Amino acid sequence: MIKYGIELGDWKTAHIAADEMIAQAQGDKSIAIAHYTLGALLYMEGVQKHKEDIFAAARGTNQSPGCSAEFSGCYLQ
């Protein structure tokens, strides 16, 4: 749902799926991946919408330095 929500610009659906992913995550690695995914989602939404508040939210959840706009190593692909 996250991948297609991003591709179609359906951010609400992508956010719901990311929130569910976080809620269902068990274990440190799974929780970290879920939070990284939400941060990447917020970043991509901010890029598309050009909204500073979305970038601020992404910076709060995604602390991974060196992420590019393409998110080539991201779990959203």
BADRENKE-538771 format. One record per atom (N, C-alpha, C): atom name; residue number from 1; x, y, z. Coordinates in nm, 3 decimals, padded with zeros to 5 digits. Layout:
N
<node><site>CA</site><pos>NUM</pos><east>X</east><north>Y</north><up>Z</up></node>
...
% end
This chain:
77
<node><site>N</site><pos>1</pos><east>00.082</east><north>-00.119</north><up>00.000</up></node>
<node><site>CA</site><pos>1</pos><east>00.000</east><north>00.000</north><up>00.000</up></node>
<node><site>C</site><pos>1</pos><east>00.086</east><north>00.126</north><up>00.000</up></node>
<node><site>N</site><pos>2</pos><east>00.199</east><north>00.120</north><up>00.068</up></node>
<node><site>CA</site><pos>2</pos><east>00.286</east><north>00.236</north><up>00.075</up></node>
<node><site>C</site><pos>2</pos><east>00.341</east><north>00.269</north><up>-00.063</up></node>
<node><site>N</site><pos>3</pos><east>00.392</east><north>00.167</north><up>-00.129</up></node>
<node><site>CA</site><pos>3</pos><east>00.452</east><north>00.187</north><up>-00.261</up></node>
<node><site>C</site><pos>3</pos><east>00.352</east><north>00.248</north><up>-00.359</up></node>
<node><site>N</site><pos>4</pos><east>00.234</east><north>00.191</north><up>-00.365</up></node>
<node><site>CA</site><pos>4</pos><east>00.135</east><north>00.240</north><up>-00.461</up></node>
<node><site>C</site><pos>4</pos><east>00.077</east><north>00.374</north><up>-00.419</up></node>
<node><site>N</site><pos>5</pos><east>00.065</east><north>00.398</north><up>-00.290</up></node>
<node><site>CA</site><pos>5</pos><east>00.021</east><north>00.528</north><up>-00.242</up></node>
<node><site>C</site><pos>5</pos><east>00.117</east><north>00.637</north><up>-00.285</up></node>
<node><site>N</site><pos>6</pos><east>00.246</east><north>00.609</north><up>-00.278</up></node>
<node><site>CA</site><pos>6</pos><east>00.347</east><north>00.705</north><up>-00.321</up></node>
<node><site>C</site><pos>6</pos><east>00.340</east><north>00.726</north><up>-00.472</up></node>
<node><site>N</site><pos>7</pos><east>00.334</east><north>00.615</north><up>-00.546</up></node>
<node><site>CA</site><pos>7</pos><east>00.330</east><north>00.625</north><up>-00.693</up></node>
<node><site>C</site><pos>7</pos><east>00.209</east><north>00.702</north><up>-00.742</up></node>
<node><site>N</site><pos>8</pos><east>00.096</east><north>00.687</north><up>-00.674</up></node>
<node><site>CA</site><pos>8</pos><east>-00.028</east><north>00.752</north><up>-00.717</up></node>
<node><site>C</site><pos>8</pos><east>-00.052</east><north>00.886</north><up>-00.648</up></node>
<node><site>N</site><pos>9</pos><east>00.035</east><north>00.921</north><up>-00.555</up></node>
<node><site>CA</site><pos>9</pos><east>00.016</east><north>01.046</north><up>-00.482</up></node>
<node><site>C</site><pos>9</pos><east>-00.096</east><north>01.039</north><up>-00.381</up></node>
<node><site>N</site><pos>10</pos><east>-00.134</east><north>00.919</north><up>-00.341</up></node>
<node><site>CA</site><pos>10</pos><east>-00.238</east><north>00.898</north><up>-00.241</up></node>
<node><site>C</site><pos>10</pos><east>-00.170</east><north>00.891</north><up>-00.104</up></node>
<node><site>N</site><pos>11</pos><east>-00.136</east><north>01.007</north><up>-00.051</up></node>
<node><site>CA</site><pos>11</pos><east>-00.054</east><north>01.015</north><up>00.069</up></node>
<node><site>C</site><pos>11</pos><east>-00.129</east><north>00.964</north><up>00.192</up></node>
<node><site>N</site><pos>12</pos><east>-00.260</east><north>00.984</north><up>00.196</up></node>
<node><site>CA</site><pos>12</pos><east>-00.338</east><north>00.938</north><up>00.312</up></node>
<node><site>C</site><pos>12</pos><east>-00.328</east><north>00.786</north><up>00.327</up></node>
<node><site>N</site><pos>13</pos><east>-00.345</east><north>00.714</north><up>00.216</up></node>
<node><site>CA</site><pos>13</pos><east>-00.334</east><north>00.568</north><up>00.219</up></node>
<node><site>C</site><pos>13</pos><east>-00.193</east><north>00.524</north><up>00.259</up></node>
<node><site>N</site><pos>14</pos><east>-00.093</east><north>00.591</north><up>00.204</up></node>
<node><site>CA</site><pos>14</pos><east>00.046</east><north>00.557</north><up>00.237</up></node>
<node><site>C</site><pos>14</pos><east>00.074</east><north>00.582</north><up>00.385</up></node>
<node><site>N</site><pos>15</pos><east>00.019</east><north>00.691</north><up>00.441</up></node>
<node><site>CA</site><pos>15</pos><east>00.039</east><north>00.720</north><up>00.583</up></node>
<node><site>C</site><pos>15</pos><east>-00.029</east><north>00.615</north><up>00.671</up></node>
<node><site>N</site><pos>16</pos><east>-00.149</east><north>00.575</north><up>00.634</up></node>
<node><site>CA</site><pos>16</pos><east>-00.220</east><north>00.471</north><up>00.710</up></node>
<node><site>C</site><pos>16</pos><east>-00.139</east><north>00.342</north><up>00.712</up></node>
<node><site>N</site><pos>17</pos><east>-00.087</east><north>00.304</north><up>00.595</up></node>
<node><site>CA</site><pos>17</pos><east>-00.008</east><north>00.181</north><up>00.586</up></node>
<node><site>C</site><pos>17</pos><east>00.121</east><north>00.192</north><up>00.668</up></node>
<node><site>N</site><pos>18</pos><east>00.186</east><north>00.308</north><up>00.663</up></node>
<node><site>CA</site><pos>18</pos><east>00.309</east><north>00.327</north><up>00.740</up></node>
<node><site>C</site><pos>18</pos><east>00.280</east><north>00.322</north><up>00.891</up></node>
<node><site>N</site><pos>19</pos><east>00.169</east><north>00.382</north><up>00.932</up></node>
<node><site>CA</site><pos>19</pos><east>00.132</east><north>00.378</north><up>01.073</up></node>
<node><site>C</site><pos>19</pos><east>00.103</east><north>00.234</north><up>01.118</up></node>
<node><site>N</site><pos>20</pos><east>00.037</east><north>00.158</north><up>01.032</up></node>
<node><site>CA</site><pos>20</pos><east>00.011</east><north>00.017</north><up>01.063</up></node>
<node><site>C</site><pos>20</pos><east>00.141</east><north>-00.062</north><up>01.071</up></node>
<node><site>N</site><pos>21</pos><east>00.233</east><north>-00.030</north><up>00.982</up></node>
<node><site>CA</site><pos>21</pos><east>00.363</east><north>-00.097</north><up>00.982</up></node>
<node><site>C</site><pos>21</pos><east>00.435</east><north>-00.073</north><up>01.115</up></node>
<node><site>N</site><pos>22</pos><east>00.429</east><north>00.051</north><up>01.165</up></node>
<node><site>CA</site><pos>22</pos><east>00.493</east><north>00.084</north><up>01.292</up></node>
<node><site>C</site><pos>22</pos><east>00.423</east><north>00.011</north><up>01.406</up></node>
<node><site>N</site><pos>23</pos><east>00.291</east><north>00.011</north><up>01.403</up></node>
<node><site>CA</site><pos>23</pos><east>00.214</east><north>-00.053</north><up>01.512</up></node>
<node><site>C</site><pos>23</pos><east>00.240</east><north>-00.204</north><up>01.519</up></node>
<node><site>N</site><pos>24</pos><east>00.263</east><north>-00.267</north><up>01.404</up></node>
<node><site>CA</site><pos>24</pos><east>00.282</east><north>-00.412</north><up>01.400</up></node>
<node><site>C</site><pos>24</pos><east>00.427</east><north>-00.454</north><up>01.413</up></node>
<node><site>N</site><pos>25</pos><east>00.520</east><north>-00.360</north><up>01.409</up></node>
<node><site>CA</site><pos>25</pos><east>00.662</east><north>-00.392</north><up>01.414</up></node>
<node><site>C</site><pos>25</pos><east>00.698</east><north>-00.453</north><up>01.548</up></node>
<node><site>N</site><pos>26</pos><east>00.778</east><north>-00.559</north><up>01.542</up></node>
<node><site>CA</site><pos>26</pos><east>00.826</east><north>-00.625</north><up>01.662</up></node>
<node><site>C</site><pos>26</pos><east>00.977</east><north>-00.644</north><up>01.649</up></node>
<node><site>N</site><pos>27</pos><east>01.048</east><north>-00.606</north><up>01.750</up></node>
<node><site>CA</site><pos>27</pos><east>01.194</east><north>-00.616</north><up>01.746</up></node>
<node><site>C</site><pos>27</pos><east>01.255</east><north>-00.486</north><up>01.700</up></node>
<node><site>N</site><pos>28</pos><east>01.376</east><north>-00.462</north><up>01.744</up></node>
<node><site>CA</site><pos>28</pos><east>01.444</east><north>-00.336</north><up>01.715</up></node>
<node><site>C</site><pos>28</pos><east>01.460</east><north>-00.310</north><up>01.566</up></node>
<node><site>N</site><pos>29</pos><east>01.502</east><north>-00.412</north><up>01.492</up></node>
<node><site>CA</site><pos>29</pos><east>01.526</east><north>-00.393</north><up>01.349</up></node>
<node><site>C</site><pos>29</pos><east>01.396</east><north>-00.359</north><up>01.276</up></node>
<node><site>N</site><pos>30</pos><east>01.291</east><north>-00.430</north><up>01.305</up></node>
<node><site>CA</site><pos>30</pos><east>01.162</east><north>-00.408</north><up>01.240</up></node>
<node><site>C</site><pos>30</pos><east>01.106</east><north>-00.270</north><up>01.274</up></node>
<node><site>N</site><pos>31</pos><east>01.120</east><north>-00.230</north><up>01.400</up></node>
<node><site>CA</site><pos>31</pos><east>01.074</east><north>-00.097</north><up>01.442</up></node>
<node><site>C</site><pos>31</pos><east>01.154</east><north>00.012</north><up>01.372</up></node>
<node><site>N</site><pos>32</pos><east>01.286</east><north>-00.007</north><up>01.362</up></node>
<node><site>CA</site><pos>32</pos><east>01.371</east><north>00.091</north><up>01.295</up></node>
<node><site>C</site><pos>32</pos><east>01.333</east><north>00.104</north><up>01.147</up></node>
<node><site>N</site><pos>33</pos><east>01.310</east><north>-00.008</north><up>01.081</up></node>
<node><site>CA</site><pos>33</pos><east>01.272</east><north>-00.005</north><up>00.939</up></node>
<node><site>C</site><pos>33</pos><east>01.138</east><north>00.066</north><up>00.922</up></node>
<node><site>N</site><pos>34</pos><east>01.043</east><north>00.039</north><up>01.011</up></node>
<node><site>CA</site><pos>34</pos><east>00.912</east><north>00.102</north><up>01.001</up></node>
<node><site>C</site><pos>34</pos><east>00.923</east><north>00.254</north><up>01.018</up></node>
<node><site>N</site><pos>35</pos><east>01.003</east><north>00.299</north><up>01.112</up></node>
<node><site>CA</site><pos>35</pos><east>01.021</east><north>00.443</north><up>01.132</up></node>
<node><site>C</site><pos>35</pos><east>01.097</east><north>00.506</north><up>01.016</up></node>
<node><site>N</site><pos>36</pos><east>01.196</east><north>00.437</north><up>00.964</up></node>
<node><site>CA</site><pos>36</pos><east>01.269</east><north>00.485</north><up>00.847</up></node>
<node><site>C</site><pos>36</pos><east>01.174</east><north>00.500</north><up>00.728</up></node>
<node><site>N</site><pos>37</pos><east>01.086</east><north>00.403</north><up>00.710</up></node>
<node><site>CA</site><pos>37</pos><east>00.990</east><north>00.406</north><up>00.601</up></node>
<node><site>C</site><pos>37</pos><east>00.898</east><north>00.526</north><up>00.614</up></node>
<node><site>N</site><pos>38</pos><east>00.848</east><north>00.553</north><up>00.734</up></node>
<node><site>CA</site><pos>38</pos><east>00.763</east><north>00.669</north><up>00.754</up></node>
<node><site>C</site><pos>38</pos><east>00.838</east><north>00.798</north><up>00.726</up></node>
<node><site>N</site><pos>39</pos><east>00.962</east><north>00.807</north><up>00.772</up></node>
<node><site>CA</site><pos>39</pos><east>01.044</east><north>00.926</north><up>00.745</up></node>
<node><site>C</site><pos>39</pos><east>01.065</east><north>00.946</north><up>00.597</up></node>
<node><site>N</site><pos>40</pos><east>01.093</east><north>00.839</north><up>00.525</up></node>
<node><site>CA</site><pos>40</pos><east>01.113</east><north>00.847</north><up>00.380</up></node>
<node><site>C</site><pos>40</pos><east>00.983</east><north>00.890</north><up>00.310</up></node>
<node><site>N</site><pos>41</pos><east>00.872</east><north>00.836</north><up>00.357</up></node>
<node><site>CA</site><pos>41</pos><east>00.741</east><north>00.873</north><up>00.302</up></node>
<node><site>C</site><pos>41</pos><east>00.715</east><north>01.022</north><up>00.322</up></node>
<node><site>N</site><pos>42</pos><east>00.738</east><north>01.071</north><up>00.443</up></node>
<node><site>CA</site><pos>42</pos><east>00.717</east><north>01.213</north><up>00.471</up></node>
<node><site>C</site><pos>42</pos><east>00.808</east><north>01.300</north><up>00.385</up></node>
<node><site>N</site><pos>43</pos><east>00.932</east><north>01.257</north><up>00.368</up></node>
<node><site>CA</site><pos>43</pos><east>01.026</east><north>01.332</north><up>00.285</up></node>
<node><site>C</site><pos>43</pos><east>00.976</east><north>01.341</north><up>00.140</up></node>
<node><site>N</site><pos>44</pos><east>00.933</east><north>01.228</north><up>00.086</up></node>
<node><site>CA</site><pos>44</pos><east>00.886</east><north>01.227</north><up>-00.053</up></node>
<node><site>C</site><pos>44</pos><east>00.759</east><north>01.311</north><up>-00.069</up></node>
<node><site>N</site><pos>45</pos><east>00.672</east><north>01.307</north><up>00.030</up></node>
<node><site>CA</site><pos>45</pos><east>00.551</east><north>01.389</north><up>00.026</up></node>
<node><site>C</site><pos>45</pos><east>00.589</east><north>01.537</north><up>00.029</up></node>
<node><site>N</site><pos>46</pos><east>00.684</east><north>01.572</north><up>00.113</up></node>
<node><site>CA</site><pos>46</pos><east>00.731</east><north>01.710</north><up>00.121</up></node>
<node><site>C</site><pos>46</pos><east>00.792</east><north>01.758</north><up>-00.009</up></node>
<node><site>N</site><pos>47</pos><east>00.867</east><north>01.671</north><up>-00.076</up></node>
<node><site>CA</site><pos>47</pos><east>00.926</east><north>01.706</north><up>-00.205</up></node>
<node><site>C</site><pos>47</pos><east>00.816</east><north>01.735</north><up>-00.306</up></node>
<node><site>N</site><pos>48</pos><east>00.715</east><north>01.648</north><up>-00.310</up></node>
<node><site>CA</site><pos>48</pos><east>00.609</east><north>01.666</north><up>-00.408</up></node>
<node><site>C</site><pos>48</pos><east>00.523</east><north>01.789</north><up>-00.377</up></node>
<node><site>N</site><pos>49</pos><east>00.491</east><north>01.810</north><up>-00.252</up></node>
<node><site>CA</site><pos>49</pos><east>00.399</east><north>01.918</north><up>-00.215</up></node>
<node><site>C</site><pos>49</pos><east>00.469</east><north>02.050</north><up>-00.184</up></node>
<node><site>N</site><pos>50</pos><east>00.602</east><north>02.046</north><up>-00.170</up></node>
<node><site>CA</site><pos>50</pos><east>00.681</east><north>02.165</north><up>-00.135</up></node>
<node><site>C</site><pos>50</pos><east>00.631</east><north>02.228</north><up>-00.005</up></node>
<node><site>N</site><pos>51</pos><east>00.612</east><north>02.145</north><up>00.097</up></node>
<node><site>CA</site><pos>51</pos><east>00.561</east><north>02.192</north><up>00.225</up></node>
<node><site>C</site><pos>51</pos><east>00.668</east><north>02.174</north><up>00.333</up></node>
<node><site>N</site><pos>52</pos><east>00.704</east><north>02.282</north><up>00.397</up></node>
<node><site>CA</site><pos>52</pos><east>00.807</east><north>02.280</north><up>00.500</up></node>
<node><site>C</site><pos>52</pos><east>00.767</east><north>02.199</north><up>00.623</up></node>
<node><site>N</site><pos>53</pos><east>00.639</east><north>02.202</north><up>00.660</up></node>
<node><site>CA</site><pos>53</pos><east>00.597</east><north>02.128</north><up>00.779</up></node>
<node><site>C</site><pos>53</pos><east>00.613</east><north>01.978</north><up>00.761</up></node>
<node><site>N</site><pos>54</pos><east>00.597</east><north>01.930</north><up>00.639</up></node>
<node><site>CA</site><pos>54</pos><east>00.617</east><north>01.788</north><up>00.611</up></node>
<node><site>C</site><pos>54</pos><east>00.765</east><north>01.753</north><up>00.622</up></node>
<node><site>N</site><pos>55</pos><east>00.853</east><north>01.842</north><up>00.571</up></node>
<node><site>CA</site><pos>55</pos><east>00.996</east><north>01.819</north><up>00.584</up></node>
<node><site>C</site><pos>55</pos><east>01.036</east><north>01.815</north><up>00.731</up></node>
<node><site>N</site><pos>56</pos><east>00.977</east><north>01.903</north><up>00.812</up></node>
<node><site>CA</site><pos>56</pos><east>01.008</east><north>01.905</north><up>00.954</up></node>
<node><site>C</site><pos>56</pos><east>00.969</east><north>01.773</north><up>01.020</up></node>
<node><site>N</site><pos>57</pos><east>00.854</east><north>01.719</north><up>00.983</up></node>
<node><site>CA</site><pos>57</pos><east>00.811</east><north>01.590</north><up>01.037</up></node>
<node><site>C</site><pos>57</pos><east>00.905</east><north>01.479</north><up>00.992</up></node>
<node><site>N</site><pos>58</pos><east>00.950</east><north>01.484</north><up>00.868</up></node>
<node><site>CA</site><pos>58</pos><east>01.042</east><north>01.383</north><up>00.817</up></node>
<node><site>C</site><pos>58</pos><east>01.175</east><north>01.389</north><up>00.891</up></node>
<node><site>N</site><pos>59</pos><east>01.224</east><north>01.507</north><up>00.917</up></node>
<node><site>CA</site><pos>59</pos><east>01.350</east><north>01.520</north><up>00.991</up></node>
<node><site>C</site><pos>59</pos><east>01.336</east><north>01.465</north><up>01.132</up></node>
<node><site>N</site><pos>60</pos><east>01.217</east><north>01.470</north><up>01.188</up></node>
<node><site>CA</site><pos>60</pos><east>01.195</east><north>01.419</north><up>01.323</up></node>
<node><site>C</site><pos>60</pos><east>01.191</east><north>01.268</north><up>01.330</up></node>
<node><site>N</site><pos>61</pos><east>01.156</east><north>01.201</north><up>01.219</up></node>
<node><site>CA</site><pos>61</pos><east>01.144</east><north>01.056</north><up>01.222</up></node>
<node><site>C</site><pos>61</pos><east>01.255</east><north>00.986</north><up>01.147</up></node>
<node><site>N</site><pos>62</pos><east>01.319</east><north>01.053</north><up>01.054</up></node>
<node><site>CA</site><pos>62</pos><east>01.421</east><north>00.988</north><up>00.971</up></node>
<node><site>C</site><pos>62</pos><east>01.554</east><north>01.054</north><up>01.001</up></node>
<node><site>N</site><pos>63</pos><east>01.636</east><north>00.991</north><up>01.082</up></node>
<node><site>CA</site><pos>63</pos><east>01.765</east><north>01.048</north><up>01.122</up></node>
<node><site>C</site><pos>63</pos><east>01.880</east><north>00.992</north><up>01.039</up></node>
<node><site>N</site><pos>64</pos><east>01.851</east><north>00.927</north><up>00.929</up></node>
<node><site>CA</site><pos>64</pos><east>01.955</east><north>00.864</north><up>00.849</up></node>
<node><site>C</site><pos>64</pos><east>02.022</east><north>00.966</north><up>00.757</up></node>
<node><site>N</site><pos>65</pos><east>02.148</east><north>01.001</north><up>00.782</up></node>
<node><site>CA</site><pos>65</pos><east>02.216</east><north>01.095</north><up>00.694</up></node>
<node><site>C</site><pos>65</pos><east>02.248</east><north>01.031</north><up>00.559</up></node>
<node><site>N</site><pos>66</pos><east>02.255</east><north>01.112</north><up>00.458</up></node>
<node><site>CA</site><pos>66</pos><east>02.294</east><north>01.063</north><up>00.327</up></node>
<node><site>C</site><pos>66</pos><east>02.181</east><north>01.008</north><up>00.244</up></node>
<node><site>N</site><pos>67</pos><east>02.056</east><north>01.023</north><up>00.287</up></node>
<node><site>CA</site><pos>67</pos><east>01.944</east><north>00.977</north><up>00.206</up></node>
<node><site>C</site><pos>67</pos><east>01.929</east><north>01.070</north><up>00.086</up></node>
<node><site>N</site><pos>68</pos><east>01.915</east><north>01.012</north><up>-00.029</up></node>
<node><site>CA</site><pos>68</pos><east>01.897</east><north>01.092</north><up>-00.149</up></node>
<node><site>C</site><pos>68</pos><east>01.749</east><north>01.100</north><up>-00.182</up></node>
<node><site>N</site><pos>69</pos><east>01.714</east><north>01.188</north><up>-00.274</up></node>
<node><site>CA</site><pos>69</pos><east>01.574</east><north>01.206</north><up>-00.314</up></node>
<node><site>C</site><pos>69</pos><east>01.520</east><north>01.078</north><up>-00.377</up></node>
<node><site>N</site><pos>70</pos><east>01.607</east><north>00.997</north><up>-00.436</up></node>
<node><site>CA</site><pos>70</pos><east>01.562</east><north>00.874</north><up>-00.499</up></node>
<node><site>C</site><pos>70</pos><east>01.540</east><north>00.763</north><up>-00.399</up></node>
<node><site>N</site><pos>71</pos><east>01.596</east><north>00.772</north><up>-00.279</up></node>
<node><site>CA</site><pos>71</pos><east>01.585</east><north>00.669</north><up>-00.177</up></node>
<node><site>C</site><pos>71</pos><east>01.621</east><north>00.532</north><up>-00.235</up></node>
<node><site>N</site><pos>72</pos><east>01.737</east><north>00.526</north><up>-00.299</up></node>
<node><site>CA</site><pos>72</pos><east>01.776</east><north>00.402</north><up>-00.367</up></node>
<node><site>C</site><pos>72</pos><east>01.788</east><north>00.284</north><up>-00.270</up></node>
<node><site>N</site><pos>73</pos><east>01.818</east><north>00.310</north><up>-00.145</up></node>
<node><site>CA</site><pos>73</pos><east>01.830</east><north>00.201</north><up>-00.049</up></node>
<node><site>C</site><pos>73</pos><east>01.708</east><north>00.187</north><up>00.039</up></node>
<node><site>N</site><pos>74</pos><east>01.603</east><north>00.251</north><up>00.001</up></node>
<node><site>CA</site><pos>74</pos><east>01.484</east><north>00.257</north><up>00.086</up></node>
<node><site>C</site><pos>74</pos><east>01.396</east><north>00.133</north><up>00.068</up></node>
<node><site>N</site><pos>75</pos><east>01.323</east><north>00.100</north><up>00.172</up></node>
<node><site>CA</site><pos>75</pos><east>01.234</east><north>-00.016</north><up>00.168</up></node>
<node><site>C</site><pos>75</pos><east>01.102</east><north>00.013</north><up>00.098</up></node>
<node><site>N</site><pos>76</pos><east>01.087</east><north>00.132</north><up>00.042</up></node>
<node><site>CA</site><pos>76</pos><east>00.962</east><north>00.169</north><up>-00.025</up></node>
<node><site>C</site><pos>76</pos><east>00.959</east><north>00.122</north><up>-00.170</up></node>
<node><site>N</site><pos>77</pos><east>01.070</east><north>00.076</north><up>-00.222</up></node>
<node><site>CA</site><pos>77</pos><east>01.072</east><north>00.037</north><up>-00.362</up></node>
<node><site>C</site><pos>77</pos><east>01.017</east><north>-00.100</north><up>-00.383</up></node>
% end
